[in-house]
Amino acid sequence: MALIIYSGGLDSTVLLYKLASEGRAAGALSINYGQKHVKELEFARFNAEKLGVPFQTLDLGCLAPLLGDNSLTSSTAVPDGDYDDENMKSTVVPNRNMIMLSIAAARAIAIGADSVAYAAHGGDHAIYPDCRNEFADALAATLALCHYEPIKLERPFVNFTKADIVKLGAELGVDFSKTWSCYKGGEAHCGTCGTCTERKMAFRDAGVEDPTEYMG
Amino acid sequence: MALIIYSGGLDSTVLLYKLASEGRAAGALSINYGQKHVKELEFARFNAEKLGVPFQTLDLGCLAPLLGDNSLTSSTAVPDGDYDDENMKSTVVPNRNMIMLSIAAARAIAIGADSVAYAAHGGDHAIYPDCRNEFADALAATLALCHYEPIKLERPFVNFTKADIVKLGAELGVDFSKTWSCYKGGEAHCGTCGTCTERKMAFRDAGVEDPTEYMG
C-alpha cells in the first residue's frame, strides 16, 4: 500500500487515480509549504474524496521564513516564460522534494504503508536539482534504511512525458478541470507562466481536449 | 561553514561549542517537532546567544498528528529504563532525523552554508533506525545531490561515546548545567528515564563532575 504525495496538480491527480484503480492508495497527503498556488489543495481534497482515499493536509507554512528568497514562497514575483529560462531558477524551493518525501515517509510508517509514491516525471527539468534521477535514486536508498522495514519510493511516471500522463489520465477518467497547475494561483490559470505553458503543450501533444480555463 | 541542528541537549551543545571554536558556525537551528521536552529549546537559545551564533527555532508541532502513537509526541507515557528495553521503541519518532536534516539542508542552502552538522554519536542505539551509520551514509549521498552544489553532512561525534563528548565539552568550557536531556521535561531532570540514565553514566565514565540537578 502506498502513501501518495498529492498536490492537486495534473500529474499527482493522475497518480492518485492510478493507485486507487489498483487498490493501493492507503492515503493522500497534501503539503502546503507556503506556496502561493495553495488553490491546488482545494482540488486535491475534491479528488481524494471522490475516490474515497483518506486525505490529509499538512501546513508547513512555518517553513517559508527559512527558505530564502524564492518566488513561490516569498514576495519575489513569479516569472513568465519557459522552464529553460534562467529566471525560472527563482521558482526553486530549496530541497522541497526531500522535505516532503521525508515527512511522507514518516506518515507512511505511522499508517503502516510500505511505500511513498510521487509524480516525478520525465519532463521535470534539470533546473530543479531535486527532480534529477540521481537524487531520487539516492533518496530511495535512504528511505530503504529509515525504519525497521524498508520504505519504498515509487515514481511510476519517471519515464513519462507530461503528455503521456495526460493520456493515462484520460484513460482513467480523470476530470482535468478539477486539477490545478498555475503557479500564480489566480481565479483561473494564467496561461503564461512556465507551468501553464507546459500544461497547454501536454494536452496538445497528447491529443486530449484541454478543459482548462486560461486567462491568457 | 556549517548549519548546526541544535536541540539544546548535551551532545549538540558540545557540537555548537566545537564549531564555534573553529569559526565555522553559520547558524544554529532548533526544531520543535511536538516533543514534550521542549524545555531543551530554552537552553539552546541561551547557548547560541552566549556564543554569538545566529539562532532560529522552527515549530513543527503541526507534524505531531501525522506521526502516530509514539511517546515523545503523543499522550503515550515516556517509559523508564534502559534504551535496550523493548518498551523504549515507543520513543521512536518515525523518520525524525531525515525530516530534521532535510529542513536543515534547505536552511543551509538559503543562508549559503555548505554543510549541515549534527551530533549523532557512537552511543546512539540501534532501536532508532535513523541513528544507524548505514542510514546516515545514504542520507549524506542524498544531500550531496539535493542542490546545485553539494551539501555536506558532518557527524564529527560518530565514533565518540557520550563520555567522549562530555570530555570534549569540558575542554571547550561548556556549562553543562545549561543543557537538557530528560525526555519528560519536568522542572529538573527526572534521573530515571533512558536519556537521564545515559547522561549520568556519561559524566561518571568521563570523570567529569555532573552539575545536573536530578529528581531521582
Chai-1 contact restraints between the chains, C-beta under 6 A:
chainA,res_idxA,chainB,res_idxB,connection_type,confidence,min_distance_angstrom,max_distance_angstrom,comment,restraint_id
A,D59,B,C62,contact,1.0,0.0,6.0,A-B,restraint_1
A,C62,B,D59,contact,1.0,0.0,6.0,A-B,restraint_2
A,L66,B,R107,contact,1.0,0.0,6.0,A-B,restraint_3
A,L67,B,A106,contact,1.0,0.0,6.0,A-B,restraint_4
A,L67,B,A110,contact,1.0,0.0,6.0,A-B,restraint_5
A,G68,B,A110,contact,1.0,0.0,6.0,A-B,restraint_6
A,P94,B,A106,contact,1.0,0.0,6.0,A-B,restraint_7
A,P94,B,I109,contact,1.0,0.0,6.0,A-B,restraint_8
A,P94,B,A110,contact,1.0,0.0,6.0,A-B,restraint_9
A,N95,B,S102,contact,1.0,0.0,6.0,A-B,restraint_10
A,N95,B,A105,contact,1.0,0.0,6.0,A-B,restraint_11
A,N95,B,A106,contact,1.0,0.0,6.0,A-B,restraint_12
A,N95,B,C146,contact,1.0,0.0,6.0,A-B,restraint_13
A,M98,B,S102,contact,1.0,0.0,6.0,A-B,restraint_14
A,M98,B,C146,contact,1.0,0.0,6.0,A-B,restraint_15
A,I99,B,S102,contact,1.0,0.0,6.0,A-B,restraint_16
A,I99,B,I103,contact,1.0,0.0,6.0,A-B,restraint_17
A,S102,B,N95,contact,1.0,0.0,6.0,A-B,restraint_18
A,S102,B,M98,contact,1.0,0.0,6.0,A-B,restraint_19
A,S102,B,I99,contact,1.0,0.0,6.0,A-B,restraint_20
A,S102,B,S102,contact,1.0,0.0,6.0,A-B,restraint_21
A,I103,B,I99,contact,1.0,0.0,6.0,A-B,restraint_22
A,A105,B,N95,contact,1.0,0.0,6.0,A-B,restraint_23
A,A106,B,L67,contact,1.0,0.0,6.0,A-B,restraint_24
A,A106,B,P94,contact,1.0,0.0,6.0,A-B,restraint_25
A,A106,B,N95,contact,1.0,0.0,6.0,A-B,restraint_26
A,R107,B,L66,contact,1.0,0.0,6.0,A-B,restraint_27
A,I109,B,P94,contact,1.0,0.0,6.0,A-B,restraint_28
A,A110,B,L67,contact,1.0,0.0,6.0,A-B,restraint_29
A,A110,B,G68,contact,1.0,0.0,6.0,A-B,restraint_30
A,A110,B,P94,contact,1.0,0.0,6.0,A-B,restraint_31
A,P129,B,H147,contact,1.0,0.0,6.0,A-B,restraint_32
A,P129,B,Y148,contact,1.0,0.0,6.0,A-B,restraint_33
A,D130,B,C146,contact,1.0,0.0,6.0,A-B,restraint_34
A,E134,B,L145,contact,1.0,0.0,6.0,A-B,restraint_35
A,F135,B,L145,contact,1.0,0.0,6.0,A-B,restraint_36
A,A138,B,A141,contact,1.0,0.0,6.0,A-B,restraint_37
A,A138,B,T142,contact,1.0,0.0,6.0,A-B,restraint_38
A,A138,B,L145,contact,1.0,0.0,6.0,A-B,restraint_39
A,L139,B,T142,contact,1.0,0.0,6.0,A-B,restraint_40
A,A141,B,A138,contact,1.0,0.0,6.0,A-B,restraint_41
A,T142,B,A138,contact,1.0,0.0,6.0,A-B,restraint_42
A,T142,B,L139,contact,1.0,0.0,6.0,A-B,restraint_43
A,T142,B,T142,contact,1.0,0.0,6.0,A-B,restraint_44
A,L145,B,E134,contact,1.0,0.0,6.0,A-B,restraint_45
A,L145,B,F135,contact,1.0,0.0,6.0,A-B,restraint_46
A,L145,B,A138,contact,1.0,0.0,6.0,A-B,restraint_47
A,C146,B,N95,contact,1.0,0.0,6.0,A-B,restraint_48
A,C146,B,M98,contact,1.0,0.0,6.0,A-B,restraint_49
A,C146,B,D130,contact,1.0,0.0,6.0,A-B,restraint_50
A,H147,B,P129,contact,1.0,0.0,6.0,A-B,restraint_51
A,Y148,B,P129,contact,1.0,0.0,6.0,A-B,restraint_52
